[in-house]
Protein backbone atom coordinates (compact mmCIF):
# COMPACT_ATOMS: atom_id res chain seq x y z
CA UNK A 1 0.00 0.00 0.00
CA UNK A 2 1.40 3.41 -0.96
CA UNK A 3 1.65 6.16 1.64
CA UNK A 4 -0.57 9.26 1.41
CA UNK A 5 0.81 12.03 -0.82
CA UNK A 6 3.49 9.68 -2.14
CA UNK A 7 4.41 10.65 -5.74
CA UNK A 8 3.27 8.19 -8.40
CA UNK A 9 5.78 5.59 -9.52
CA UNK A 10 7.81 6.55 -12.55
CA UNK A 11 6.77 4.49 -15.60
CA UNK A 12 9.22 1.81 -16.66
CA UNK A 13 11.20 2.03 -19.89
CA UNK A 14 8.78 -0.46 -21.42
CA UNK A 15 5.77 1.63 -20.43
CA UNK A 16 7.37 4.79 -21.82
CA UNK A 17 8.05 2.97 -25.10
CA UNK A 18 4.39 1.98 -25.30
CA UNK A 19 3.29 5.56 -24.59
CA UNK A 20 5.71 6.89 -27.20
CA UNK A 21 4.37 4.38 -29.73
CA UNK A 22 0.83 5.48 -28.93
CA UNK A 23 1.86 9.10 -29.40
CA UNK A 24 2.88 8.27 -32.97
CA UNK A 25 -0.56 6.72 -33.71
CA UNK A 26 0.81 3.77 -35.72
CA UNK A 27 -2.60 2.70 -37.03
CA UNK A 28 -2.86 5.98 -38.96
CA UNK A 29 0.42 5.21 -40.76
CA UNK A 30 -1.33 2.55 -42.85
CA UNK A 31 -2.83 5.27 -45.03
CA UNK A 32 0.62 6.33 -46.20
CA UNK A 33 1.33 2.83 -47.45
CA UNK A 34 -2.03 2.66 -49.22
CA UNK A 35 -1.65 6.01 -51.02
CA UNK A 36 1.95 5.32 -52.02
CA UNK A 37 0.80 1.91 -53.22
CA UNK A 38 -1.95 3.55 -55.26
CA UNK A 39 0.60 5.82 -56.94
CA UNK A 40 2.78 2.80 -57.73
CA UNK A 41 -0.21 0.88 -59.12
CA UNK A 42 -1.06 3.80 -61.42
CA UNK A 43 2.54 3.94 -62.61
CA UNK A 44 2.39 0.21 -63.39
CA UNK A 45 -0.89 0.74 -65.26
CA UNK A 46 0.69 3.32 -67.60
CA UNK A 47 3.62 1.01 -68.31
CA UNK A 48 6.30 2.30 -65.93
CA UNK A 49 8.57 -0.47 -64.57
CA UNK A 50 8.56 -0.21 -60.79
CA UNK A 51 11.85 0.62 -59.05
CA UNK A 52 11.33 -0.94 -55.62
CA UNK A 53 14.34 0.81 -54.08
CA UNK A 54 12.76 4.12 -55.03
CA UNK A 55 9.42 2.87 -53.65
CA UNK A 56 11.05 2.04 -50.31
CA UNK A 57 12.76 5.43 -50.03
CA UNK A 58 9.52 7.14 -50.99
CA UNK A 59 7.72 5.20 -48.25
CA UNK A 60 10.37 6.21 -45.73
CA UNK A 61 9.81 9.85 -46.67
CA UNK A 62 6.03 9.45 -46.40
CA UNK A 63 6.02 7.57 -43.10
CA UNK A 64 8.59 9.90 -41.52
CA UNK A 65 6.48 12.88 -42.61
CA UNK A 66 3.37 11.28 -41.11
CA UNK A 67 5.15 10.65 -37.81
CA UNK A 68 6.47 14.22 -37.81
CA UNK A 69 2.88 15.40 -38.20
CA UNK A 70 1.57 13.16 -35.43
CA UNK A 71 4.24 14.20 -32.93
CA UNK A 72 4.07 17.90 -33.81
CA UNK A 73 0.27 17.79 -33.75
CA UNK A 74 0.20 16.48 -30.21
CA UNK A 75 2.89 18.94 -29.09
CA UNK A 76 1.37 22.08 -30.58
CA UNK A 77 -2.22 21.01 -29.87
CA UNK A 78 -1.66 20.39 -26.17
CA UNK A 79 -4.04 23.17 -25.15
CA UNK A 80 -6.81 21.93 -27.44
CA UNK A 81 -6.34 18.29 -26.44
CA UNK A 82 -6.37 19.21 -22.75
CA UNK A 83 -9.57 21.21 -23.30
CA UNK A 84 -11.27 18.37 -25.22
CA UNK A 85 -14.38 17.46 -23.26
CA UNK A 86 -15.38 14.37 -25.23
CA UNK A 87 -12.33 12.69 -26.79
CA UNK A 88 -12.91 9.54 -28.85
CA UNK A 89 -10.61 6.90 -30.32
CA UNK A 90 -10.22 9.13 -33.38
CA UNK A 91 -10.42 12.66 -31.92
CA UNK A 92 -8.77 14.61 -29.13
CA UNK A 93 -5.21 13.55 -29.91
CA UNK A 94 -3.43 10.49 -28.58
CA UNK A 95 -4.08 11.65 -24.96
CA UNK A 96 -0.46 10.86 -24.06
CA UNK A 97 0.61 14.45 -23.37
CA UNK A 98 -2.57 15.69 -21.61
CA UNK A 99 -2.40 12.64 -19.33
CA UNK A 100 1.23 13.42 -18.45
CA UNK A 101 2.52 10.06 -19.67
CA UNK A 102 5.48 11.53 -21.57
CA UNK A 103 7.25 14.87 -21.31
CA UNK A 104 5.99 17.21 -24.07
CA UNK A 105 9.55 18.04 -25.10
CA UNK A 106 9.99 14.41 -26.22
CA UNK A 107 7.16 14.83 -28.74
CA UNK A 108 8.77 17.96 -30.21
CA UNK A 109 12.18 16.30 -30.46
CA UNK A 110 10.59 13.26 -32.12
CA UNK A 111 8.82 15.51 -34.63
CA UNK A 112 12.06 17.24 -35.56
CA UNK A 113 13.93 13.94 -35.86
CA UNK A 114 11.23 12.48 -38.10
CA UNK A 115 11.28 15.64 -40.19
CA UNK A 116 15.02 15.18 -40.59
CA UNK A 117 14.53 11.57 -41.70
CA UNK A 118 11.98 12.74 -44.28
CA UNK A 119 14.49 15.27 -45.60
CA UNK A 120 17.24 12.63 -45.85
CA UNK A 121 14.89 10.36 -47.81
CA UNK A 122 14.06 13.33 -50.02
CA UNK A 123 17.75 13.91 -50.74
CA UNK A 124 18.18 10.25 -51.69
CA UNK A 125 15.18 10.37 -54.04
CA UNK A 126 16.39 13.63 -55.60
CA UNK A 127 19.91 12.25 -56.08
CA UNK A 128 18.78 8.99 -57.67
CA UNK A 129 15.66 10.08 -59.58
CA UNK A 130 15.23 11.12 -63.20
CA UNK A 131 13.44 14.39 -62.40
CA UNK A 132 15.28 15.80 -59.38
CA UNK A 133 13.79 19.30 -59.38
CA UNK A 134 10.21 18.03 -59.65
CA UNK A 135 10.79 15.40 -56.96
CA UNK A 136 12.36 17.98 -54.66
CA UNK A 137 9.48 20.41 -55.19
CA UNK A 138 6.74 17.87 -54.50
CA UNK A 139 8.39 16.35 -51.42
CA UNK A 140 9.29 19.70 -49.88
CA UNK A 141 5.72 20.88 -50.50
CA UNK A 142 4.38 17.76 -48.77
CA UNK A 143 6.71 18.10 -45.78
CA UNK A 144 5.94 21.82 -45.44
CA UNK A 145 2.18 21.26 -45.59
CA UNK A 146 2.42 18.40 -43.11
CA UNK A 147 4.38 20.51 -40.61
CA UNK A 148 2.11 23.50 -41.13
CA UNK A 149 -1.07 21.50 -40.47
CA UNK A 150 -0.88 22.10 -36.73
CA UNK A 151 2.46 23.86 -36.22
CA UNK A 152 3.78 27.44 -36.45
CA UNK A 153 4.01 29.66 -38.31
CA UNK A 154 0.96 28.79 -40.43
CA UNK A 155 -1.16 26.77 -37.91
CA UNK A 156 -3.49 25.65 -40.74
CA UNK A 157 -5.84 23.62 -38.55
CA UNK A 158 -6.39 26.65 -36.30
CA UNK A 159 -7.30 28.94 -39.20
CA UNK A 160 -10.06 26.99 -40.95
CA UNK A 161 -7.64 25.44 -43.44
CA UNK A 162 -6.87 22.12 -41.77
CA UNK A 163 -9.62 20.10 -43.44
CA UNK A 164 -8.81 21.41 -46.92
CA UNK A 165 -5.02 21.14 -46.61
CA UNK A 166 -5.30 17.66 -45.10
CA UNK A 167 -7.56 16.54 -47.93
CA UNK A 168 -5.11 17.80 -50.55
CA UNK A 169 -2.01 16.48 -48.79
CA UNK A 170 -2.89 13.02 -47.51
CA UNK A 171 -4.59 11.16 -50.39
CA UNK A 172 -3.85 13.77 -53.06
CA UNK A 173 -0.21 14.76 -52.89
CA UNK A 174 0.91 11.39 -51.46
CA UNK A 175 -0.61 9.50 -54.40
CA UNK A 176 0.89 11.96 -56.89
CA UNK A 177 4.34 11.61 -55.28
CA UNK A 178 4.10 7.81 -55.25
CA UNK A 179 3.47 7.98 -58.99
CA UNK A 180 5.95 10.74 -59.83
CA UNK A 181 9.03 9.20 -58.22
CA UNK A 182 8.41 6.09 -60.34
CA UNK A 183 7.45 7.78 -63.62
CA UNK A 184 9.82 10.74 -63.36
CA UNK A 185 7.02 13.04 -64.50
CA UNK A 186 3.61 14.33 -63.56
CA UNK A 187 0.43 12.93 -65.05
CA UNK A 188 -3.26 13.76 -64.83
CA UNK A 189 -4.24 10.18 -63.98
CA UNK A 190 -3.09 10.07 -60.32
CA UNK A 191 -4.82 13.43 -59.79
CA UNK A 192 -8.06 12.03 -61.20
CA UNK A 193 -7.78 8.96 -58.99
CA UNK A 194 -7.18 11.12 -55.92
CA UNK A 195 -10.18 13.44 -56.38
CA UNK A 196 -12.83 11.22 -54.70
CA UNK A 197 -10.31 10.24 -52.03
CA UNK A 198 -9.70 13.92 -51.23
CA UNK A 199 -13.46 14.33 -50.78
CA UNK A 200 -13.54 11.37 -48.39
CA UNK A 201 -10.53 12.74 -46.48
CA UNK A 202 -12.26 16.12 -46.07
CA UNK A 203 -15.33 14.37 -44.68
CA UNK A 204 -13.19 12.26 -42.37
CA UNK A 205 -11.35 15.25 -40.94
CA UNK A 206 -14.69 16.99 -40.39
CA UNK A 207 -16.03 13.93 -38.57
CA UNK A 208 -13.15 13.87 -36.10
CA UNK A 209 -13.49 17.61 -35.48
CA UNK A 210 -17.09 17.29 -34.26
CA UNK A 211 -16.05 15.84 -30.86
CA UNK A 212 -13.30 18.44 -30.42
CA UNK A 213 -15.42 21.50 -31.18
CA UNK A 214 -16.31 22.46 -27.60
CA UNK A 215 -12.69 22.31 -26.47
CA UNK A 216 -11.43 24.00 -29.63
CA UNK A 217 -13.70 26.98 -28.95
CA UNK A 218 -12.08 27.43 -25.54
CA UNK A 219 -8.58 27.75 -27.02
CA UNK A 220 -9.64 29.63 -30.18
CA UNK A 221 -8.75 26.75 -32.50
CA UNK A 222 -10.89 27.62 -35.50
CA UNK A 223 -11.67 24.45 -37.40
CA UNK A 224 -14.53 24.56 -39.90
CA UNK A 225 -16.79 23.02 -37.26
CA UNK A 226 -15.97 25.91 -34.92
CA UNK A 227 -16.25 28.59 -37.61
CA UNK A 228 -19.55 27.45 -39.10
CA UNK A 229 -21.01 25.41 -36.26
CA UNK A 230 -21.63 21.65 -36.25
CA UNK A 231 -24.89 21.77 -38.24
CA UNK A 232 -23.40 23.71 -41.16
CA UNK A 233 -20.21 21.64 -40.97
CA UNK A 234 -22.42 18.54 -41.18
CA UNK A 235 -23.75 19.91 -44.47
CA UNK A 236 -20.15 20.23 -45.72
CA UNK A 237 -19.61 16.61 -44.67
CA UNK A 238 -22.58 15.46 -46.74
CA UNK A 239 -21.57 17.65 -49.69
CA UNK A 240 -18.05 16.19 -49.71
CA UNK A 241 -19.41 12.64 -49.81
CA UNK A 242 -21.87 13.55 -52.56
CA UNK A 243 -19.15 15.18 -54.66
CA UNK A 244 -16.98 12.07 -54.43
CA UNK A 245 -19.60 10.10 -56.35
CA UNK A 246 -21.13 12.84 -58.52
CA UNK A 247 -17.73 13.69 -59.98
CA UNK A 248 -16.99 10.10 -61.04
CA UNK A 249 -18.67 10.38 -64.49
CA UNK A 250 -16.68 13.56 -65.19
CA UNK A 251 -13.47 11.90 -64.06
CA UNK A 252 -14.14 8.94 -66.36
CA UNK A 253 -14.74 11.28 -69.30
CA UNK A 254 -11.42 13.01 -68.58
CA UNK A 255 -9.46 9.76 -68.35
CA UNK A 256 -10.07 7.78 -65.16
CA UNK A 257 -10.59 4.11 -66.09
CA UNK A 258 -14.22 3.06 -65.72
CA UNK A 259 -13.23 0.04 -63.63
CA UNK A 260 -11.58 2.33 -61.08
CA UNK A 261 -14.68 4.52 -60.87
CA UNK A 262 -16.86 1.43 -60.43
CA UNK A 263 -14.59 0.34 -57.60
CA UNK A 264 -15.25 3.60 -55.79
CA UNK A 265 -19.01 3.20 -56.25
CA UNK A 266 -18.87 -0.06 -54.29
CA UNK A 267 -18.39 2.08 -51.18
CA UNK A 268 -21.65 3.97 -51.79
CA UNK A 269 -23.64 2.00 -49.15
CA UNK A 270 -21.20 3.15 -46.46
CA UNK A 271 -21.52 6.77 -47.60
CA UNK A 272 -25.33 6.60 -47.66
CA UNK A 273 -25.33 5.16 -44.14
CA UNK A 274 -23.02 7.97 -42.98
CA UNK A 275 -25.30 10.59 -44.53
CA UNK A 276 -28.34 9.04 -42.83
CA UNK A 277 -26.49 9.15 -39.50
CA UNK A 278 -25.68 12.83 -40.06
CA UNK A 279 -29.32 13.59 -40.92
CA UNK A 280 -30.31 11.92 -37.65
CA UNK A 281 -28.07 14.28 -35.69
CA UNK A 282 -24.76 12.42 -35.43
CA UNK A 283 -22.79 15.67 -35.78
CA UNK A 284 -24.11 16.86 -32.41
CA UNK A 285 -24.59 13.49 -30.66
CA UNK A 286 -21.58 12.43 -28.53
CA UNK A 287 -22.82 8.85 -28.55
CA UNK A 288 -22.48 8.76 -32.36
CA UNK A 289 -19.07 10.42 -32.76
CA UNK A 290 -16.87 7.36 -32.33
CA UNK A 291 -18.75 5.30 -34.91
CA UNK A 292 -18.98 8.26 -37.29
CA UNK A 293 -15.20 8.73 -37.17
CA UNK A 294 -14.50 5.02 -37.56
CA UNK A 295 -16.64 4.62 -40.67
CA UNK A 296 -15.35 7.87 -42.18
CA UNK A 297 -11.85 6.43 -41.98
CA UNK A 298 -13.15 3.08 -43.22
CA UNK A 299 -14.80 4.71 -46.22
CA UNK A 300 -11.56 6.45 -47.23
CA UNK A 301 -9.48 3.30 -46.84
CA UNK A 302 -11.99 1.08 -48.63
CA UNK A 303 -12.21 3.41 -51.63
CA UNK A 304 -8.42 3.72 -51.80
CA UNK A 305 -7.86 -0.04 -51.68
CA UNK A 306 -10.56 -0.63 -54.29
CA UNK A 307 -8.93 1.92 -56.60
CA UNK A 308 -5.53 0.30 -56.12
CA UNK A 309 -6.98 -3.15 -56.73
CA UNK A 310 -8.67 -1.95 -59.92
CA UNK A 311 -5.44 -0.52 -61.32
CA UNK A 312 -3.53 -3.72 -60.46
CA UNK A 313 -6.24 -5.85 -62.10
CA UNK A 314 -6.19 -3.69 -65.23
CA UNK A 315 -2.42 -4.04 -65.40
CA UNK A 316 -2.61 -7.83 -65.06
CA UNK A 317 -5.23 -8.16 -67.77
CA UNK A 318 -3.58 -5.75 -70.22
TIMARDREN-201517 format. One record per residue (C-alpha): residue in one letter; residue number from 1; chain; x, y, z. Coordinates in nm, 2 decimals. Example, Ala and Ser with C-alpha at 12.3 -4.5 7.8 and 13.67 -1.06 7.14 Angstrom:
a, 1, A, 1.23, -0.45, 0.78 .
s, 2, A, 1.37, -0.11, 0.71 .
This chain:
x, 1, A, 0.00, 0.00, 0.00 .
x, 2, A, 0.14, 0.34, -0.10 .
x, 3, A, 0.16, 0.62, 0.16 .
x, 4, A, -0.06, 0.93, 0.14 .
x, 5, A, 0.08, 1.20, -0.08 .
x, 6, A, 0.35, 0.97, -0.21 .
x, 7, A, 0.44, 1.07, -0.57 .
x, 8, A, 0.33, 0.82, -0.84 .
x, 9, A, 0.58, 0.56, -0.95 .
x, 10, A, 0.78, 0.66, -1.26 .
x, 11, A, 0.68, 0.45, -1.56 .
x, 12, A, 0.92, 0.18, -1.67 .
x, 13, A, 1.12, 0.20, -1.99 .
x, 14, A, 0.88, -0.05, -2.14 .
x, 15, A, 0.58, 0.16, -2.04 .
x, 16, A, 0.74, 0.48, -2.18 .
x, 17, A, 0.81, 0.30, -2.51 .
x, 18, A, 0.44, 0.20, -2.53 .
x, 19, A, 0.33, 0.56, -2.46 .
x, 20, A, 0.57, 0.69, -2.72 .
x, 21, A, 0.44, 0.44, -2.97 .
x, 22, A, 0.08, 0.55, -2.89 .
x, 23, A, 0.19, 0.91, -2.94 .
x, 24, A, 0.29, 0.83, -3.30 .
x, 25, A, -0.06, 0.67, -3.37 .
x, 26, A, 0.08, 0.38, -3.57 .
x, 27, A, -0.26, 0.27, -3.70 .
x, 28, A, -0.29, 0.60, -3.90 .
x, 29, A, 0.04, 0.52, -4.08 .
x, 30, A, -0.13, 0.26, -4.29 .
x, 31, A, -0.28, 0.53, -4.50 .
x, 32, A, 0.06, 0.63, -4.62 .
x, 33, A, 0.13, 0.28, -4.74 .
x, 34, A, -0.20, 0.27, -4.92 .
x, 35, A, -0.17, 0.60, -5.10 .
x, 36, A, 0.20, 0.53, -5.20 .
x, 37, A, 0.08, 0.19, -5.32 .
x, 38, A, -0.19, 0.35, -5.53 .
x, 39, A, 0.06, 0.58, -5.69 .
x, 40, A, 0.28, 0.28, -5.77 .
x, 41, A, -0.02, 0.09, -5.91 .
x, 42, A, -0.11, 0.38, -6.14 .
x, 43, A, 0.25, 0.39, -6.26 .
x, 44, A, 0.24, 0.02, -6.34 .
x, 45, A, -0.09, 0.07, -6.53 .
x, 46, A, 0.07, 0.33, -6.76 .
x, 47, A, 0.36, 0.10, -6.83 .
x, 48, A, 0.63, 0.23, -6.59 .
x, 49, A, 0.86, -0.05, -6.46 .
x, 50, A, 0.86, -0.02, -6.08 .
x, 51, A, 1.18, 0.06, -5.90 .
x, 52, A, 1.13, -0.09, -5.56 .
x, 53, A, 1.43, 0.08, -5.41 .
x, 54, A, 1.28, 0.41, -5.50 .
x, 55, A, 0.94, 0.29, -5.37 .
x, 56, A, 1.10, 0.20, -5.03 .
x, 57, A, 1.28, 0.54, -5.00 .
x, 58, A, 0.95, 0.71, -5.10 .
x, 59, A, 0.77, 0.52, -4.83 .
x, 60, A, 1.04, 0.62, -4.57 .
x, 61, A, 0.98, 0.99, -4.67 .
x, 62, A, 0.60, 0.95, -4.64 .
x, 63, A, 0.60, 0.76, -4.31 .
x, 64, A, 0.86, 0.99, -4.15 .
x, 65, A, 0.65, 1.29, -4.26 .
x, 66, A, 0.34, 1.13, -4.11 .
x, 67, A, 0.52, 1.06, -3.78 .
x, 68, A, 0.65, 1.42, -3.78 .
x, 69, A, 0.29, 1.54, -3.82 .
x, 70, A, 0.16, 1.32, -3.54 .
x, 71, A, 0.42, 1.42, -3.29 .
x, 72, A, 0.41, 1.79, -3.38 .
x, 73, A, 0.03, 1.78, -3.38 .
x, 74, A, 0.02, 1.65, -3.02 .
x, 75, A, 0.29, 1.89, -2.91 .
x, 76, A, 0.14, 2.21, -3.06 .
x, 77, A, -0.22, 2.10, -2.99 .
x, 78, A, -0.17, 2.04, -2.62 .
x, 79, A, -0.40, 2.32, -2.51 .
x, 80, A, -0.68, 2.19, -2.74 .
x, 81, A, -0.63, 1.83, -2.64 .
x, 82, A, -0.64, 1.92, -2.28 .
x, 83, A, -0.96, 2.12, -2.33 .
x, 84, A, -1.13, 1.84, -2.52 .
x, 85, A, -1.44, 1.75, -2.33 .
x, 86, A, -1.54, 1.44, -2.52 .
x, 87, A, -1.23, 1.27, -2.68 .
x, 88, A, -1.29, 0.95, -2.88 .
x, 89, A, -1.06, 0.69, -3.03 .
x, 90, A, -1.02, 0.91, -3.34 .
x, 91, A, -1.04, 1.27, -3.19 .
x, 92, A, -0.88, 1.46, -2.91 .
x, 93, A, -0.52, 1.36, -2.99 .
x, 94, A, -0.34, 1.05, -2.86 .
x, 95, A, -0.41, 1.16, -2.50 .
x, 96, A, -0.05, 1.09, -2.41 .
x, 97, A, 0.06, 1.44, -2.34 .
x, 98, A, -0.26, 1.57, -2.16 .
x, 99, A, -0.24, 1.26, -1.93 .
x, 100, A, 0.12, 1.34, -1.85 .
x, 101, A, 0.25, 1.01, -1.97 .
x, 102, A, 0.55, 1.15, -2.16 .
x, 103, A, 0.72, 1.49, -2.13 .
x, 104, A, 0.60, 1.72, -2.41 .
x, 105, A, 0.96, 1.80, -2.51 .
x, 106, A, 1.00, 1.44, -2.62 .
x, 107, A, 0.72, 1.48, -2.87 .
x, 108, A, 0.88, 1.80, -3.02 .
x, 109, A, 1.22, 1.63, -3.05 .
x, 110, A, 1.06, 1.33, -3.21 .
x, 111, A, 0.88, 1.55, -3.46 .
x, 112, A, 1.21, 1.72, -3.56 .
x, 113, A, 1.39, 1.39, -3.59 .
x, 114, A, 1.12, 1.25, -3.81 .
x, 115, A, 1.13, 1.56, -4.02 .
x, 116, A, 1.50, 1.52, -4.06 .
x, 117, A, 1.45, 1.16, -4.17 .
x, 118, A, 1.20, 1.27, -4.43 .
x, 119, A, 1.45, 1.53, -4.56 .
x, 120, A, 1.72, 1.26, -4.58 .
x, 121, A, 1.49, 1.04, -4.78 .
x, 122, A, 1.41, 1.33, -5.00 .
x, 123, A, 1.77, 1.39, -5.07 .
x, 124, A, 1.82, 1.02, -5.17 .
x, 125, A, 1.52, 1.04, -5.40 .
x, 126, A, 1.64, 1.36, -5.56 .
x, 127, A, 1.99, 1.23, -5.61 .
x, 128, A, 1.88, 0.90, -5.77 .
x, 129, A, 1.57, 1.01, -5.96 .
x, 130, A, 1.52, 1.11, -6.32 .
x, 131, A, 1.34, 1.44, -6.24 .
x, 132, A, 1.53, 1.58, -5.94 .
x, 133, A, 1.38, 1.93, -5.94 .
x, 134, A, 1.02, 1.80, -5.97 .
x, 135, A, 1.08, 1.54, -5.70 .
x, 136, A, 1.24, 1.80, -5.47 .
x, 137, A, 0.95, 2.04, -5.52 .
x, 138, A, 0.67, 1.79, -5.45 .
x, 139, A, 0.84, 1.64, -5.14 .
x, 140, A, 0.93, 1.97, -4.99 .
x, 141, A, 0.57, 2.09, -5.05 .
x, 142, A, 0.44, 1.78, -4.88 .
x, 143, A, 0.67, 1.81, -4.58 .
x, 144, A, 0.59, 2.18, -4.54 .
x, 145, A, 0.22, 2.13, -4.56 .
x, 146, A, 0.24, 1.84, -4.31 .
x, 147, A, 0.44, 2.05, -4.06 .
x, 148, A, 0.21, 2.35, -4.11 .
x, 149, A, -0.11, 2.15, -4.05 .
x, 150, A, -0.09, 2.21, -3.67 .
x, 151, A, 0.25, 2.39, -3.62 .
x, 152, A, 0.38, 2.74, -3.65 .
x, 153, A, 0.40, 2.97, -3.83 .
x, 154, A, 0.10, 2.88, -4.04 .
x, 155, A, -0.12, 2.68, -3.79 .
x, 156, A, -0.35, 2.57, -4.07 .
x, 157, A, -0.58, 2.36, -3.85 .
x, 158, A, -0.64, 2.67, -3.63 .
x, 159, A, -0.73, 2.89, -3.92 .
x, 160, A, -1.01, 2.70, -4.09 .
x, 161, A, -0.76, 2.54, -4.34 .
x, 162, A, -0.69, 2.21, -4.18 .
x, 163, A, -0.96, 2.01, -4.34 .
x, 164, A, -0.88, 2.14, -4.69 .
x, 165, A, -0.50, 2.11, -4.66 .
x, 166, A, -0.53, 1.77, -4.51 .
x, 167, A, -0.76, 1.65, -4.79 .
x, 168, A, -0.51, 1.78, -5.05 .
x, 169, A, -0.20, 1.65, -4.88 .
x, 170, A, -0.29, 1.30, -4.75 .
x, 171, A, -0.46, 1.12, -5.04 .
x, 172, A, -0.38, 1.38, -5.31 .
x, 173, A, -0.02, 1.48, -5.29 .
x, 174, A, 0.09, 1.14, -5.15 .
x, 175, A, -0.06, 0.95, -5.44 .
x, 176, A, 0.09, 1.20, -5.69 .
x, 177, A, 0.43, 1.16, -5.53 .
x, 178, A, 0.41, 0.78, -5.52 .
x, 179, A, 0.35, 0.80, -5.90 .
x, 180, A, 0.60, 1.07, -5.98 .
x, 181, A, 0.90, 0.92, -5.82 .
x, 182, A, 0.84, 0.61, -6.03 .
x, 183, A, 0.75, 0.78, -6.36 .
x, 184, A, 0.98, 1.07, -6.34 .
x, 185, A, 0.70, 1.30, -6.45 .
x, 186, A, 0.36, 1.43, -6.36 .
x, 187, A, 0.04, 1.29, -6.51 .
x, 188, A, -0.33, 1.38, -6.48 .
x, 189, A, -0.42, 1.02, -6.40 .
x, 190, A, -0.31, 1.01, -6.03 .
x, 191, A, -0.48, 1.34, -5.98 .
x, 192, A, -0.81, 1.20, -6.12 .
x, 193, A, -0.78, 0.90, -5.90 .
x, 194, A, -0.72, 1.11, -5.59 .
x, 195, A, -1.02, 1.34, -5.64 .
x, 196, A, -1.28, 1.12, -5.47 .
x, 197, A, -1.03, 1.02, -5.20 .
x, 198, A, -0.97, 1.39, -5.12 .
x, 199, A, -1.35, 1.43, -5.08 .
x, 200, A, -1.35, 1.14, -4.84 .
x, 201, A, -1.05, 1.27, -4.65 .
x, 202, A, -1.23, 1.61, -4.61 .
x, 203, A, -1.53, 1.44, -4.47 .
x, 204, A, -1.32, 1.23, -4.24 .
x, 205, A, -1.13, 1.53, -4.09 .
x, 206, A, -1.47, 1.70, -4.04 .
x, 207, A, -1.60, 1.39, -3.86 .
x, 208, A, -1.31, 1.39, -3.61 .
x, 209, A, -1.35, 1.76, -3.55 .
x, 210, A, -1.71, 1.73, -3.43 .
x, 211, A, -1.60, 1.58, -3.09 .
x, 212, A, -1.33, 1.84, -3.04 .
x, 213, A, -1.54, 2.15, -3.12 .
x, 214, A, -1.63, 2.25, -2.76 .
x, 215, A, -1.27, 2.23, -2.65 .
x, 216, A, -1.14, 2.40, -2.96 .
x, 217, A, -1.37, 2.70, -2.90 .
x, 218, A, -1.21, 2.74, -2.55 .
x, 219, A, -0.86, 2.78, -2.70 .
x, 220, A, -0.96, 2.96, -3.02 .
x, 221, A, -0.87, 2.67, -3.25 .
x, 222, A, -1.09, 2.76, -3.55 .
x, 223, A, -1.17, 2.45, -3.74 .
x, 224, A, -1.45, 2.46, -3.99 .
x, 225, A, -1.68, 2.30, -3.73 .
x, 226, A, -1.60, 2.59, -3.49 .
x, 227, A, -1.62, 2.86, -3.76 .
x, 228, A, -1.96, 2.75, -3.91 .
x, 229, A, -2.10, 2.54, -3.63 .
x, 230, A, -2.16, 2.17, -3.62 .
x, 231, A, -2.49, 2.18, -3.82 .
x, 232, A, -2.34, 2.37, -4.12 .
x, 233, A, -2.02, 2.16, -4.10 .
x, 234, A, -2.24, 1.85, -4.12 .
x, 235, A, -2.37, 1.99, -4.45 .
x, 236, A, -2.02, 2.02, -4.57 .
x, 237, A, -1.96, 1.66, -4.47 .
x, 238, A, -2.26, 1.55, -4.67 .
x, 239, A, -2.16, 1.76, -4.97 .
x, 240, A, -1.80, 1.62, -4.97 .
x, 241, A, -1.94, 1.26, -4.98 .
x, 242, A, -2.19, 1.35, -5.26 .
x, 243, A, -1.91, 1.52, -5.47 .
x, 244, A, -1.70, 1.21, -5.44 .
x, 245, A, -1.96, 1.01, -5.64 .
x, 246, A, -2.11, 1.28, -5.85 .
x, 247, A, -1.77, 1.37, -6.00 .
x, 248, A, -1.70, 1.01, -6.10 .
x, 249, A, -1.87, 1.04, -6.45 .
x, 250, A, -1.67, 1.36, -6.52 .
x, 251, A, -1.35, 1.19, -6.41 .
x, 252, A, -1.41, 0.89, -6.64 .
x, 253, A, -1.47, 1.13, -6.93 .
x, 254, A, -1.14, 1.30, -6.86 .
x, 255, A, -0.95, 0.98, -6.83 .
x, 256, A, -1.01, 0.78, -6.52 .
x, 257, A, -1.06, 0.41, -6.61 .
x, 258, A, -1.42, 0.31, -6.57 .
x, 259, A, -1.32, 0.00, -6.36 .
x, 260, A, -1.16, 0.23, -6.11 .
x, 261, A, -1.47, 0.45, -6.09 .
x, 262, A, -1.69, 0.14, -6.04 .
x, 263, A, -1.46, 0.03, -5.76 .
x, 264, A, -1.52, 0.36, -5.58 .
x, 265, A, -1.90, 0.32, -5.63 .
x, 266, A, -1.89, -0.01, -5.43 .
x, 267, A, -1.84, 0.21, -5.12 .
x, 268, A, -2.16, 0.40, -5.18 .
x, 269, A, -2.36, 0.20, -4.91 .
x, 270, A, -2.12, 0.32, -4.65 .
x, 271, A, -2.15, 0.68, -4.76 .
x, 272, A, -2.53, 0.66, -4.77 .
x, 273, A, -2.53, 0.52, -4.41 .
x, 274, A, -2.30, 0.80, -4.30 .
x, 275, A, -2.53, 1.06, -4.45 .
x, 276, A, -2.83, 0.90, -4.28 .
x, 277, A, -2.65, 0.92, -3.95 .
x, 278, A, -2.57, 1.28, -4.01 .
x, 279, A, -2.93, 1.36, -4.09 .
x, 280, A, -3.03, 1.19, -3.77 .
x, 281, A, -2.81, 1.43, -3.57 .
x, 282, A, -2.48, 1.24, -3.54 .
x, 283, A, -2.28, 1.57, -3.58 .
x, 284, A, -2.41, 1.69, -3.24 .
x, 285, A, -2.46, 1.35, -3.07 .
x, 286, A, -2.16, 1.24, -2.85 .
x, 287, A, -2.28, 0.88, -2.85 .
x, 288, A, -2.25, 0.88, -3.24 .
x, 289, A, -1.91, 1.04, -3.28 .
x, 290, A, -1.69, 0.74, -3.23 .
x, 291, A, -1.88, 0.53, -3.49 .
x, 292, A, -1.90, 0.83, -3.73 .
x, 293, A, -1.52, 0.87, -3.72 .
x, 294, A, -1.45, 0.50, -3.76 .
x, 295, A, -1.66, 0.46, -4.07 .
x, 296, A, -1.54, 0.79, -4.22 .
x, 297, A, -1.19, 0.64, -4.20 .
x, 298, A, -1.31, 0.31, -4.32 .
x, 299, A, -1.48, 0.47, -4.62 .
x, 300, A, -1.16, 0.64, -4.72 .
x, 301, A, -0.95, 0.33, -4.68 .
x, 302, A, -1.20, 0.11, -4.86 .
x, 303, A, -1.22, 0.34, -5.16 .
x, 304, A, -0.84, 0.37, -5.18 .
x, 305, A, -0.79, 0.00, -5.17 .
x, 306, A, -1.06, -0.06, -5.43 .
x, 307, A, -0.89, 0.19, -5.66 .
x, 308, A, -0.55, 0.03, -5.61 .
x, 309, A, -0.70, -0.32, -5.67 .
x, 310, A, -0.87, -0.19, -5.99 .
x, 311, A, -0.54, -0.05, -6.13 .
x, 312, A, -0.35, -0.37, -6.05 .
x, 313, A, -0.62, -0.59, -6.21 .
x, 314, A, -0.62, -0.37, -6.52 .
x, 315, A, -0.24, -0.40, -6.54 .
x, 316, A, -0.26, -0.78, -6.51 .
x, 317, A, -0.52, -0.82, -6.78 .
x, 318, A, -0.36, -0.57, -7.02 .
